[in-house]
Amino acid sequence: MTKKETLIMKFKNELLAAAAALTVFSGCTEASQVNHNLRMQADNFNVRRKITVFNLRTDTVLFQMEGLFSISDDSDGDLDITVQTGENEFKQHYVRMAPENCYVVEDITESGTGVDKYRYELNFLPEWGLKVTHEE
């Protein structure tokens, strides 16, 4: 092996080692990995959640929903909510978001409660008592 070939080989090995170190040290933090895993579990309908949409100007709760659901926002910023209502059964809901509206999503999973897995509940203007519940 010539001196030039030896230098090239050494450079390649050092470059490979640097790339490996960069990959290891720039990896995801534990928190970001946990966050990713929880999002995947929720999007696969394994996490019971509650969403609350409220108006920031009036402090009025406009919409609440509990159940196994996945949330995505479309190009307009509106919410597309897919709810699992049974084994391989789903319903789609759309929530129009205005600039003065905000939403919060909570994980309300409780293990061993005996609650129907596919039960979900929608509340429009909860203070008025308008409620829709789906149970098996």
N, CA, C and O atoms as CSV, one atom per row, in Angstrom:
chain,resi,resn,atom,element,x,y,z
A,1,MET,N,N,0.845,-1.170,0.000
A,1,MET,CA,C,0.000,0.000,0.000
A,1,MET,C,C,0.896,1.241,0.000
A,1,MET,O,O,1.843,1.332,0.781
A,2,THR,N,N,0.591,2.183,-0.870
A,2,THR,CA,C,1.410,3.384,-0.961
A,2,THR,C,C,1.043,4.337,0.165
A,2,THR,O,O,0.026,4.165,0.838
A,3,LYS,N,N,1.882,5.337,0.359
A,3,LYS,CA,C,1.634,6.326,1.410
A,3,LYS,C,C,0.340,7.089,1.131
A,3,LYS,O,O,-0.422,7.397,2.048
A,4,LYS,N,N,0.104,7.388,-0.142
A,4,LYS,CA,C,-1.118,8.103,-0.531
A,4,LYS,C,C,-2.351,7.253,-0.222
A,4,LYS,O,O,-3.332,7.770,0.314
A,5,GLU,N,N,-2.319,5.975,-0.546
A,5,GLU,CA,C,-3.434,5.077,-0.264
A,5,GLU,C,C,-3.662,4.944,1.232
A,5,GLU,O,O,-4.805,4.882,1.684
A,6,THR,N,N,-2.587,4.902,1.999
A,6,THR,CA,C,-2.685,4.824,3.460
A,6,THR,C,C,-3.348,6.075,4.018
A,6,THR,O,O,-4.210,5.989,4.893
A,7,LEU,N,N,-2.945,7.239,3.511
A,7,LEU,CA,C,-3.557,8.495,3.965
A,7,LEU,C,C,-5.047,8.554,3.607
A,7,LEU,O,O,-5.865,9.004,4.409
A,8,ILE,N,N,-5.392,8.095,2.396
A,8,ILE,CA,C,-6.801,8.079,1.980
A,8,ILE,C,C,-7.602,7.131,2.865
A,8,ILE,O,O,-8.709,7.462,3.290
A,9,MET,N,N,-7.052,5.961,3.141
A,9,MET,CA,C,-7.728,4.987,4.002
A,9,MET,C,C,-7.921,5.554,5.407
A,9,MET,O,O,-8.989,5.403,6.001
A,10,LYS,N,N,-6.883,6.210,5.935
A,10,LYS,CA,C,-6.964,6.811,7.271
A,10,LYS,C,C,-8.030,7.909,7.291
A,10,LYS,O,O,-8.817,8.002,8.233
A,11,PHE,N,N,-8.050,8.744,6.234
A,11,PHE,CA,C,-9.038,9.815,6.137
A,11,PHE,C,C,-10.452,9.245,6.090
A,11,PHE,O,O,-11.351,9.760,6.755
A,12,LYS,N,N,-10.652,8.184,5.306
A,12,LYS,CA,C,-11.976,7.556,5.216
A,12,LYS,C,C,-12.409,7.006,6.570
A,12,LYS,O,O,-13.565,7.167,6.962
A,13,ASN,N,N,-11.492,6.359,7.289
A,13,ASN,CA,C,-11.814,5.810,8.608
A,13,ASN,C,C,-12.168,6.915,9.598
A,13,ASN,O,O,-13.112,6.780,10.377
A,14,GLU,N,N,-11.398,8.021,9.564
A,14,GLU,CA,C,-11.680,9.149,10.456
A,14,GLU,C,C,-13.017,9.786,10.112
A,14,GLU,O,O,-13.774,10.169,11.004
A,15,LEU,N,N,-13.309,9.900,8.825
A,15,LEU,CA,C,-14.584,10.460,8.382
A,15,LEU,C,C,-15.751,9.571,8.813
A,15,LEU,O,O,-16.789,10.064,9.254
A,16,LEU,N,N,-15.570,8.269,8.681
A,16,LEU,CA,C,-16.592,7.324,9.102
A,16,LEU,C,C,-16.820,7.392,10.609
A,16,LEU,O,O,-17.961,7.363,11.068
A,17,ALA,N,N,-15.737,7.482,11.377
A,17,ALA,CA,C,-15.846,7.586,12.835
A,17,ALA,C,C,-16.531,8.883,13.239
A,17,ALA,O,O,-17.347,8.891,14.160
A,18,ALA,N,N,-16.208,9.981,12.558
A,18,ALA,CA,C,-16.838,11.270,12.847
A,18,ALA,C,C,-18.331,11.230,12.539
A,18,ALA,O,O,-19.146,11.751,13.301
A,19,ALA,N,N,-18.679,10.606,11.416
A,19,ALA,CA,C,-20.096,10.492,11.048
A,19,ALA,C,C,-20.856,9.652,12.067
A,19,ALA,O,O,-21.984,9.982,12.432
A,20,ALA,N,N,-20.238,8.564,12.528
A,20,ALA,CA,C,-20.877,7.709,13.538
A,20,ALA,C,C,-21.055,8.473,14.846
A,20,ALA,O,O,-22.109,8.385,15.476
A,21,ALA,N,N,-20.039,9.217,15.255
A,21,ALA,CA,C,-20.130,9.994,16.497
A,21,ALA,C,C,-21.202,11.070,16.374
A,21,ALA,O,O,-21.965,11.297,17.313
A,22,LEU,N,N,-21.263,11.727,15.234
A,22,LEU,CA,C,-22.270,12.753,15.015
A,22,LEU,C,C,-23.670,12.164,15.090
A,22,LEU,O,O,-24.570,12.776,15.665
A,23,THR,N,N,-23.862,10.993,14.521
A,23,THR,CA,C,-25.160,10.319,14.565
A,23,THR,C,C,-25.551,9.973,15.991
A,23,THR,O,O,-26.700,10.167,16.387
A,24,VAL,N,N,-24.601,9.462,16.762
A,24,VAL,CA,C,-24.888,9.067,18.143
A,24,VAL,C,C,-25.187,10.281,19.003
A,24,VAL,O,O,-26.151,10.277,19.769
A,25,PHE,N,N,-24.369,11.323,18.885
A,25,PHE,CA,C,-24.511,12.474,19.773
A,25,PHE,C,C,-25.607,13.441,19.359
A,25,PHE,O,O,-26.045,14.252,20.175
A,26,SER,N,N,-26.056,13.379,18.129
A,26,SER,CA,C,-27.127,14.277,17.711
A,26,SER,C,C,-28.473,13.554,17.662
A,26,SER,O,O,-29.433,14.073,17.093
A,27,GLY,N,N,-28.548,12.376,18.247
A,27,GLY,CA,C,-29.789,11.602,18.249
A,27,GLY,C,C,-30.882,12.282,19.046
A,27,GLY,O,O,-30.651,13.302,19.695
A,28,CYS,N,N,-32.062,11.715,18.994
A,28,CYS,CA,C,-33.210,12.261,19.701
A,28,CYS,C,C,-32.999,12.196,21.206
A,28,CYS,O,O,-32.367,11.278,21.727
A,29,THR,N,N,-33.540,13.182,21.880
A,29,THR,CA,C,-33.529,13.124,23.330
A,29,THR,C,C,-34.601,12.135,23.770
A,29,THR,O,O,-35.485,11.778,22.991
A,30,GLU,N,N,-34.518,11.706,24.993
A,30,GLU,CA,C,-35.523,10.767,25.497
A,30,GLU,C,C,-36.910,11.394,25.453
A,30,GLU,O,O,-37.887,10.724,25.118
A,31,ALA,N,N,-36.999,12.682,25.793
A,31,ALA,CA,C,-38.297,13.354,25.792
A,31,ALA,C,C,-38.906,13.391,24.393
A,31,ALA,O,O,-40.105,13.165,24.234
A,32,SER,N,N,-38.096,13.673,23.386
A,32,SER,CA,C,-38.652,13.720,22.031
A,32,SER,C,C,-39.062,12.330,21.560
A,32,SER,O,O,-40.038,12.195,20.822
A,33,GLN,N,N,-38.340,11.305,21.970
A,33,GLN,CA,C,-38.709,9.934,21.606
A,33,GLN,C,C,-40.017,9.528,22.280
A,33,GLN,O,O,-40.874,8.909,21.649
A,34,VAL,N,N,-40.176,9.875,23.563
A,34,VAL,CA,C,-41.418,9.576,24.291
A,34,VAL,C,C,-42.580,10.330,23.657
A,34,VAL,O,O,-43.660,9.769,23.475
A,35,ASN,N,N,-42.362,11.603,23.318
A,35,ASN,CA,C,-43.400,12.407,22.682
A,35,ASN,C,C,-43.838,11.762,21.367
A,35,ASN,O,O,-45.033,11.670,21.089
A,36,HIS,N,N,-42.891,11.325,20.574
A,36,HIS,CA,C,-43.196,10.653,19.309
A,36,HIS,C,C,-44.011,9.380,19.547
A,36,HIS,O,O,-45.001,9.134,18.858
A,37,ASN,N,N,-43.591,8.574,20.526
A,37,ASN,CA,C,-44.288,7.319,20.818
A,37,ASN,C,C,-45.719,7.568,21.281
A,37,ASN,O,O,-46.633,6.854,20.869
A,38,LEU,N,N,-45.923,8.570,22.132
A,38,LEU,CA,C,-47.274,8.880,22.610
A,38,LEU,C,C,-48.165,9.356,21.465
A,38,LEU,O,O,-49.337,8.985,21.394
A,39,ARG,N,N,-47.618,10.168,20.577
A,39,ARG,CA,C,-48.402,10.615,19.415
A,39,ARG,C,C,-48.799,9.433,18.540
A,39,ARG,O,O,-49.928,9.364,18.055
A,40,MET,N,N,-47.877,8.514,18.343
A,40,MET,CA,C,-48.183,7.335,17.531
A,40,MET,C,C,-49.266,6.492,18.197
A,40,MET,O,O,-50.170,6.002,17.521
A,41,GLN,N,N,-49.185,6.317,19.514
A,41,GLN,CA,C,-50.207,5.558,20.239
A,41,GLN,C,C,-51.570,6.234,20.098
A,41,GLN,O,O,-52.575,5.560,19.874
A,42,ALA,N,N,-51.611,7.544,20.226
A,42,ALA,CA,C,-52.885,8.266,20.097
A,42,ALA,C,C,-53.423,8.160,18.676
A,42,ALA,O,O,-54.621,7.949,18.484
A,43,ASP,N,N,-52.559,8.303,17.684
A,43,ASP,CA,C,-53.006,8.211,16.288
A,43,ASP,C,C,-53.436,6.794,15.908
A,43,ASP,O,O,-54.116,6.603,14.900
A,44,ASN,N,N,-53.046,5.810,16.703
A,44,ASN,CA,C,-53.480,4.427,16.479
A,44,ASN,C,C,-54.638,4.045,17.395
A,44,ASN,O,O,-54.934,2.861,17.558
A,45,PHE,N,N,-55.299,5.044,17.999
A,45,PHE,CA,C,-56.500,4.866,18.809
A,45,PHE,C,C,-56.255,4.020,20.057
A,45,PHE,O,O,-57.113,3.227,20.444
A,46,ASN,N,N,-55.106,4.181,20.680
A,46,ASN,CA,C,-54.785,3.453,21.906
A,46,ASN,C,C,-54.784,4.350,23.130
A,46,ASN,O,O,-54.505,3.877,24.232
A,47,VAL,N,N,-55.088,5.628,22.970
A,47,VAL,CA,C,-55.057,6.582,24.075
A,47,VAL,C,C,-56.405,7.291,24.144
A,47,VAL,O,O,-56.854,7.885,23.164
A,48,ARG,N,N,-57.040,7.226,25.298
A,48,ARG,CA,C,-58.303,7.932,25.505
A,48,ARG,C,C,-57.972,9.398,25.766
A,48,ARG,O,O,-57.189,9.715,26.662
A,49,ARG,N,N,-58.569,10.283,24.982
A,49,ARG,CA,C,-58.235,11.704,25.086
A,49,ARG,C,C,-59.482,12.561,25.179
A,49,ARG,O,O,-60.599,12.113,24.922
A,50,LYS,N,N,-59.252,13.802,25.555
A,50,LYS,CA,C,-60.328,14.792,25.620
A,50,LYS,C,C,-59.816,16.055,24.941
A,50,LYS,O,O,-58.726,16.540,25.243
A,51,ILE,N,N,-60.619,16.581,24.019
A,51,ILE,CA,C,-60.285,17.850,23.368
A,51,ILE,C,C,-61.317,18.888,23.789
A,51,ILE,O,O,-62.513,18.604,23.844
A,52,THR,N,N,-60.849,20.067,24.079
A,52,THR,CA,C,-61.722,21.185,24.430
A,52,THR,C,C,-61.363,22.353,23.529
A,52,THR,O,O,-60.205,22.768,23.475
A,53,VAL,N,N,-62.363,22.891,22.813
A,53,VAL,CA,C,-62.179,24.069,21.971
A,53,VAL,C,C,-62.905,25.212,22.661
A,53,VAL,O,O,-64.078,25.093,23.017
A,54,PHE,N,N,-62.197,26.325,22.847
A,54,PHE,CA,C,-62.850,27.456,23.497
A,54,PHE,C,C,-62.505,28.751,22.781
A,54,PHE,O,O,-61.495,28.858,22.086
A,55,ASN,N,N,-63.384,29.737,22.978
A,55,ASN,CA,C,-63.232,31.054,22.387
A,55,ASN,C,C,-62.402,31.906,23.330
A,55,ASN,O,O,-62.740,32.038,24.506
A,56,LEU,N,N,-61.321,32.484,22.828
A,56,LEU,CA,C,-60.418,33.275,23.662
A,56,LEU,C,C,-61.006,34.613,24.072
A,56,LEU,O,O,-60.638,35.153,25.116
A,57,ARG,N,N,-61.919,35.162,23.269
A,57,ARG,CA,C,-62.509,36.464,23.609
A,57,ARG,C,C,-63.617,36.341,24.639
A,57,ARG,O,O,-63.759,37.199,25.509
A,58,THR,N,N,-64.409,35.270,24.542
A,58,THR,CA,C,-65.574,35.150,25.429
A,58,THR,C,C,-65.372,34.140,26.553
A,58,THR,O,O,-66.225,34.018,27.432
A,59,ASP,N,N,-64.247,33.411,26.536
A,59,ASP,CA,C,-63.987,32.342,27.508
A,59,ASP,C,C,-65.061,31.261,27.482
A,59,ASP,O,O,-65.262,30.566,28.477
A,60,THR,N,N,-65.748,31.114,26.360
A,60,THR,CA,C,-66.809,30.124,26.226
A,60,THR,C,C,-66.232,28.824,25.666
A,60,THR,O,O,-65.515,28.828,24.666
A,61,VAL,N,N,-66.559,27.715,26.330
A,61,VAL,CA,C,-66.184,26.406,25.792
A,61,VAL,C,C,-67.185,26.088,24.687
A,61,VAL,O,O,-68.388,25.992,24.931
A,62,LEU,N,N,-66.673,25.925,23.470
A,62,LEU,CA,C,-67.539,25.705,22.315
A,62,LEU,C,C,-67.758,24.230,22.012
A,62,LEU,O,O,-68.803,23.849,21.483
A,63,PHE,N,N,-66.788,23.411,22.342
A,63,PHE,CA,C,-66.829,22.026,21.909
A,63,PHE,C,C,-65.937,21.201,22.821
A,63,PHE,O,O,-64.830,21.621,23.159
A,64,GLN,N,N,-66.413,20.037,23.218
A,64,GLN,CA,C,-65.596,19.066,23.945
A,64,GLN,C,C,-65.875,17.697,23.367
A,64,GLN,O,O,-66.986,17.401,22.927
A,65,MET,N,N,-64.849,16.871,23.378
A,65,MET,CA,C,-65.013,15.510,22.892
A,65,MET,C,C,-64.086,14.601,23.672
A,65,MET,O,O,-62.933,14.953,23.921
A,66,GLU,N,N,-64.581,13.433,24.061
A,66,GLU,CA,C,-63.778,12.428,24.751
A,66,GLU,C,C,-63.851,11.137,23.965
A,66,GLU,O,O,-64.888,10.824,23.380
A,67,GLY,N,N,-62.771,10.388,23.944
A,67,GLY,CA,C,-62.788,9.086,23.299
A,67,GLY,C,C,-61.440,8.730,22.715
A,67,GLY,O,O,-60.423,9.359,23.005
A,68,LEU,N,N,-61.459,7.695,21.878
A,68,LEU,CA,C,-60.257,7.275,21.157
A,68,LEU,C,C,-60.277,7.980,19.819
A,68,LEU,O,O,-61.035,7.596,18.928
A,69,PHE,N,N,-59.451,9.011,19.662
A,69,PHE,CA,C,-59.473,9.749,18.415
A,69,PHE,C,C,-58.089,10.229,18.012
A,69,PHE,O,O,-57.169,10.350,18.820
A,70,SER,N,N,-57.997,10.492,16.730
A,70,SER,CA,C,-56.791,11.044,16.128
A,70,SER,C,C,-57.138,12.427,15.608
A,70,SER,O,O,-58.219,12.640,15.058
A,71,ILE,N,N,-56.219,13.365,15.783
A,71,ILE,CA,C,-56.457,14.738,15.350
A,71,ILE,C,C,-55.399,15.125,14.326
A,71,ILE,O,O,-54.213,14.839,14.490
A,72,SER,N,N,-55.854,15.776,13.274
A,72,SER,CA,C,-54.911,16.401,12.341
A,72,SER,C,C,-55.518,17.731,11.930
A,72,SER,O,O,-56.730,17.930,12.024
A,73,ASP,N,N,-54.673,18.633,11.477
A,73,ASP,CA,C,-55.221,19.889,10.983
A,73,ASP,C,C,-54.982,19.959,9.481
A,73,ASP,O,O,-53.936,19.557,8.971
A,74,ASP,N,N,-55.994,20.486,8.790
A,74,ASP,CA,C,-55.887,20.565,7.337
A,74,ASP,C,C,-55.177,21.856,6.939
A,74,ASP,O,O,-54.673,22.580,7.797
A,75,SER,N,N,-55.138,22.138,5.659
A,75,SER,CA,C,-54.389,23.296,5.163
A,75,SER,C,C,-54.948,24.624,5.673
A,75,SER,O,O,-54.223,25.618,5.709
A,76,ASP,N,N,-56.222,24.658,6.066
A,76,ASP,CA,C,-56.835,25.883,6.599
A,76,ASP,C,C,-56.648,26.016,8.100
A,76,ASP,O,O,-57.032,27.032,8.680
A,77,GLY,N,N,-56.064,25.005,8.743
A,77,GLY,CA,C,-55.906,25.036,10.190
A,77,GLY,C,C,-57.096,24.470,10.929
A,77,GLY,O,O,-57.129,24.485,12.159
A,78,ASP,N,N,-58.079,23.967,10.191
A,78,ASP,CA,C,-59.242,23.346,10.832
A,78,ASP,C,C,-58.867,21.958,11.320
A,78,ASP,O,O,-57.917,21.355,10.821
A,79,LEU,N,N,-59.610,21.451,12.296
A,79,LEU,CA,C,-59.313,20.146,12.880
A,79,LEU,C,C,-60.116,19.050,12.197
A,79,LEU,O,O,-61.326,19.172,12.007
A,80,ASP,N,N,-59.430,17.992,11.837
A,80,ASP,CA,C,-60.069,16.779,11.338
A,80,ASP,C,C,-59.904,15.741,12.440
A,80,ASP,O,O,-58.784,15.355,12.772
A,81,ILE,N,N,-61.018,15.292,13.006
A,81,ILE,CA,C,-60.981,14.363,14.130
A,81,ILE,C,C,-61.596,13.044,13.692
A,81,ILE,O,O,-62.755,12.994,13.281
A,82,THR,N,N,-60.812,11.979,13.783
A,82,THR,CA,C,-61.285,10.637,13.455
A,82,THR,C,C,-61.451,9.877,14.759
A,82,THR,O,O,-60.503,9.750,15.534
A,83,VAL,N,N,-62.664,9.369,15.005
A,83,VAL,CA,C,-62.990,8.689,16.258
A,83,VAL,C,C,-63.206,7.209,15.990
A,83,VAL,O,O,-63.876,6.838,15.026
A,84,GLN,N,N,-62.641,6.369,16.840
A,84,GLN,CA,C,-62.918,4.939,16.740
A,84,GLN,C,C,-64.134,4.643,17.596
A,84,GLN,O,O,-64.139,4.912,18.798
A,85,THR,N,N,-65.180,4.081,16.963
A,85,THR,CA,C,-66.443,3.815,17.658
A,85,THR,C,C,-66.687,2.339,17.894
A,85,THR,O,O,-67.659,1.970,18.554
A,86,GLY,N,N,-65.822,1.489,17.366
A,86,GLY,CA,C,-65.946,0.049,17.528
A,86,GLY,C,C,-64.777,-0.618,16.830
A,86,GLY,O,O,-63.920,0.051,16.253
A,87,GLU,N,N,-64.748,-1.930,16.887
A,87,GLU,CA,C,-63.686,-2.668,16.205
A,87,GLU,C,C,-63.786,-2.379,14.706
A,87,GLU,O,O,-64.761,-2.767,14.062
A,88,ASN,N,N,-62.796,-1.710,14.160
A,88,ASN,CA,C,-62.752,-1.328,12.738
A,88,ASN,C,C,-63.915,-0.434,12.325
A,88,ASN,O,O,-64.329,-0.461,11.166
A,89,GLU,N,N,-64.451,0.359,13.258
A,89,GLU,CA,C,-65.525,1.317,12.968
A,89,GLU,C,C,-65.052,2.703,13.377
A,89,GLU,O,O,-64.512,2.892,14.467
A,90,PHE,N,N,-65.265,3.681,12.478
A,90,PHE,CA,C,-64.752,5.025,12.712
A,90,PHE,C,C,-65.761,6.059,12.253
A,90,PHE,O,O,-66.590,5.794,11.382
A,91,LYS,N,N,-65.683,7.241,12.848
A,91,LYS,CA,C,-66.478,8.392,12.414
A,91,LYS,C,C,-65.530,9.570,12.265
A,91,LYS,O,O,-64.518,9.671,12.959
A,92,GLN,N,N,-65.884,10.460,11.339
A,92,GLN,CA,C,-65.061,11.629,11.079
A,92,GLN,C,C,-65.819,12.880,11.501
A,92,GLN,O,O,-67.006,13.022,11.207
A,93,HIS,N,N,-65.133,13.784,12.189
A,93,HIS,CA,C,-65.709,15.071,12.593
A,93,HIS,C,C,-64.760,16.170,12.150
A,93,HIS,O,O,-63.543,15.985,12.131
A,94,TYR,N,N,-65.322,17.308,11.795
A,94,TYR,CA,C,-64.524,18.453,11.371
A,94,TYR,C,C,-64.877,19.628,12.269
A,94,TYR,O,O,-66.053,19.888,12.524
A,95,VAL,N,N,-63.877,20.329,12.743
A,95,VAL,CA,C,-64.092,21.490,13.603
A,95,VAL,C,C,-63.453,22.691,12.924
A,95,VAL,O,O,-62.241,22.729,12.716
A,96,ARG,N,N,-64.276,23.663,12.584
A,96,ARG,CA,C,-63.774,24.891,11.956
A,96,ARG,C,C,-63.142,25.757,13.038
A,96,ARG,O,O,-63.797,26.124,14.013
A,97,MET,N,N,-61.873,26.078,12.858
A,97,MET,CA,C,-61.160,26.902,13.834
A,97,MET,C,C,-61.098,28.339,13.331
A,97,MET,O,O,-60.664,28.598,12.208
A,98,ALA,N,N,-61.535,29.265,14.173
A,98,ALA,CA,C,-61.448,30.687,13.867
A,98,ALA,C,C,-60.231,31.257,14.601
A,98,ALA,O,O,-59.730,30.636,15.539
A,99,PRO,N,N,-59.753,32.426,14.186
A,99,PRO,CA,C,-58.555,32.997,14.829
A,99,PRO,C,C,-58.693,33.195,16.338
A,99,PRO,O,O,-57.696,33.156,17.059
A,100,GLU,N,N,-59.909,33.404,16.818
A,100,GLU,CA,C,-60.092,33.632,18.256
A,100,GLU,C,C,-60.357,32.341,19.039
A,100,GLU,O,O,-60.636,32.387,20.237
A,101,ASN,N,N,-60.271,31.196,18.366
A,101,ASN,CA,C,-60.490,29.911,19.030
A,101,ASN,C,C,-59.163,29.209,19.308
A,101,ASN,O,O,-58.173,29.405,18.604
A,102,CYS,N,N,-59.174,28.399,20.336
A,102,CYS,CA,C,-57.991,27.658,20.747
A,102,CYS,C,C,-58.462,26.287,21.218
A,102,CYS,O,O,-59.620,26.126,21.604
A,103,TYR,N,N,-57.571,25.299,21.187
A,103,TYR,CA,C,-57.966,23.984,21.688
A,103,TYR,C,C,-56.865,23.368,22.530
A,103,TYR,O,O,-55.682,23.669,22.377
A,104,VAL,N,N,-57.301,22.490,23.429
A,104,VAL,CA,C,-56.401,21.764,24.320
A,104,VAL,C,C,-56.783,20.295,24.220
A,104,VAL,O,O,-57.965,19.953,24.212
A,105,VAL,N,N,-55.770,19.422,24.144
A,105,VAL,CA,C,-56.005,17.982,24.106
A,105,VAL,C,C,-55.371,17.369,25.345
A,105,VAL,O,O,-54.197,17.604,25.632
A,106,GLU,N,N,-56.151,16.583,26.076
A,106,GLU,CA,C,-55.664,15.928,27.298
A,106,GLU,C,C,-55.678,14.418,27.128
A,106,GLU,O,O,-56.556,13.869,26.463
A,107,ASP,N,N,-54.709,13.753,27.728
A,107,ASP,CA,C,-54.692,12.294,27.810
A,107,ASP,C,C,-55.473,11.933,29.066
A,107,ASP,O,O,-55.051,12.271,30.172
A,108,ILE,N,N,-56.596,11.256,28.912
A,108,ILE,CA,C,-57.423,10.891,30.064
A,108,ILE,C,C,-57.534,9.374,30.212
A,108,ILE,O,O,-58.505,8.861,30.769
A,109,THR,N,N,-56.527,8.672,29.706
A,109,THR,CA,C,-56.524,7.217,29.779
A,109,THR,C,C,-56.492,6.774,31.232
A,109,THR,O,O,-55.648,7.218,32.010
A,110,GLU,N,N,-57.404,5.909,31.584
A,110,GLU,CA,C,-57.444,5.318,32.923
A,110,GLU,C,C,-57.502,3.814,32.746
A,110,GLU,O,O,-58.440,3.292,32.144
A,111,SER,N,N,-56.514,3.120,33.262
A,111,SER,CA,C,-56.510,1.664,33.097
A,111,SER,C,C,-57.385,0.996,34.143
A,111,SER,O,O,-57.448,1.421,35.297
A,112,GLY,N,N,-58.046,-0.041,33.716
A,112,GLY,CA,C,-58.838,-0.851,34.638
A,112,GLY,C,C,-60.092,-0.192,35.169
A,112,GLY,O,O,-60.545,-0.554,36.255
A,113,THR,N,N,-60.682,0.771,34.447
A,113,THR,CA,C,-61.866,1.459,34.954
A,113,THR,C,C,-63.162,0.784,34.561
A,113,THR,O,O,-64.217,1.092,35.115
A,114,GLY,N,N,-63.095,-0.136,33.607
A,114,GLY,CA,C,-64.318,-0.804,33.170
A,114,GLY,C,C,-65.163,0.056,32.246
A,114,GLY,O,O,-66.308,-0.293,31.958
A,115,VAL,N,N,-64.622,1.175,31.777
A,115,VAL,CA,C,-65.349,2.039,30.860
A,115,VAL,C,C,-65.305,1.416,29.466
A,115,VAL,O,O,-64.283,0.864,29.058
A,116,ASP,N,N,-66.418,1.509,28.739
A,116,ASP,CA,C,-66.494,0.998,27.374
A,116,ASP,C,C,-65.378,1.621,26.538
A,116,ASP,O,O,-65.280,2.844,26.440
A,117,LYS,N,N,-64.555,0.793,25.946
A,117,LYS,CA,C,-63.402,1.264,25.175
A,117,LYS,C,C,-63.812,2.204,24.057
A,117,LYS,O,O,-63.102,3.168,23.773
A,118,TYR,N,N,-64.949,1.941,23.416
A,118,TYR,CA,C,-65.350,2.708,22.251
A,118,TYR,C,C,-66.356,3.813,22.562
A,118,TYR,O,O,-66.898,4.426,21.643
A,119,ARG,N,N,-66.608,4.072,23.817
A,119,ARG,CA,C,-67.518,5.149,24.202
A,119,ARG,C,C,-66.865,6.476,23.835
A,119,ARG,O,O,-65.682,6.692,24.096
A,120,TYR,N,N,-67.645,7.354,23.229
A,120,TYR,CA,C,-67.141,8.707,23.034
A,120,TYR,C,C,-68.271,9.689,23.248
A,120,TYR,O,O,-69.448,9.344,23.144
A,121,GLU,N,N,-67.896,10.906,23.547
A,121,GLU,CA,C,-68.882,11.910,23.910
A,121,GLU,C,C,-68.517,13.228,23.262
A,121,GLU,O,O,-67.353,13.627,23.272
A,122,LEU,N,N,-69.512,13.913,22.693
A,122,LEU,CA,C,-69.356,15.248,22.134
A,122,LEU,C,C,-70.207,16.202,22.946
A,122,LEU,O,O,-71.357,15.897,23.266
A,123,ASN,N,N,-69.654,17.344,23.279
A,123,ASN,CA,C,-70.410,18.371,23.984
A,123,ASN,C,C,-70.297,19.675,23.206
A,123,ASN,O,O,-69.208,20.233,23.073
A,124,PHE,N,N,-71.427,20.159,22.692
A,124,PHE,CA,C,-71.462,21.467,22.057
A,124,PHE,C,C,-71.970,22.457,23.084
A,124,PHE,O,O,-73.038,22.260,23.663
A,125,LEU,N,N,-71.223,23.512,23.313
A,125,LEU,CA,C,-71.567,24.500,24.331
A,125,LEU,C,C,-71.961,23.783,25.627
A,125,LEU,O,O,-73.127,23.810,26.021
A,126,PRO,N,N,-70.990,23.142,26.288
A,126,PRO,CA,C,-71.275,22.318,27.466
A,126,PRO,C,C,-72.091,23.017,28.551
A,126,PRO,O,O,-72.860,22.370,29.262
A,127,GLU,N,N,-71.931,24.308,28.680
A,127,GLU,CA,C,-72.695,25.008,29.717
A,127,GLU,C,C,-74.186,24.997,29.418
A,127,GLU,O,O,-74.997,25.215,30.318
A,128,TRP,N,N,-74.561,24.742,28.158
A,128,TRP,CA,C,-75.965,24.654,27.787
A,128,TRP,C,C,-76.493,23.235,27.907
A,128,TRP,O,O,-77.703,23.018,27.840
A,129,GLY,N,N,-75.600,22.264,28.085
A,129,GLY,CA,C,-76.036,20.885,28.259
A,129,GLY,C,C,-76.311,20.124,26.989
A,129,GLY,O,O,-76.983,19.094,27.038
A,130,LEU,N,N,-75.816,20.586,25.837
A,130,LEU,CA,C,-76.014,19.869,24.579
A,130,LEU,C,C,-74.976,18.763,24.490
A,130,LEU,O,O,-73.784,19.058,24.391
A,131,LYS,N,N,-75.384,17.499,24.520
A,131,LYS,CA,C,-74.454,16.382,24.593
A,131,LYS,C,C,-74.889,15.258,23.668
A,131,LYS,O,O,-76.076,14.952,23.558
A,132,VAL,N,N,-73.916,14.648,23.004
A,132,VAL,CA,C,-74.154,13.467,22.177
A,132,VAL,C,C,-73.191,12.391,22.671
A,132,VAL,O,O,-71.981,12.608,22.720
A,133,THR,N,N,-73.734,11.227,23.036
A,133,THR,CA,C,-72.889,10.138,23.554
A,133,THR,C,C,-73.110,8.894,22.716
A,133,THR,O,O,-74.242,8.546,22.380
A,134,HIS,N,N,-72.015,8.231,22.385
A,134,HIS,CA,C,-72.089,6.968,21.660
A,134,HIS,C,C,-71.568,5.876,22.591
A,134,HIS,O,O,-70.439,5.959,23.076
A,135,GLU,N,N,-72.381,4.857,22.841
A,135,GLU,CA,C,-71.965,3.714,23.657
A,135,GLU,C,C,-72.450,2.458,22.982
A,135,GLU,O,O,-73.476,2.456,22.302
A,136,GLU,N,N,-71.695,1.373,23.178
A,136,GLU,CA,C,-72.082,0.075,22.616
A,136,GLU,C,C,-73.243,-0.484,23.422
A,136,GLU,O,O,-73.733,-1.573,23.124
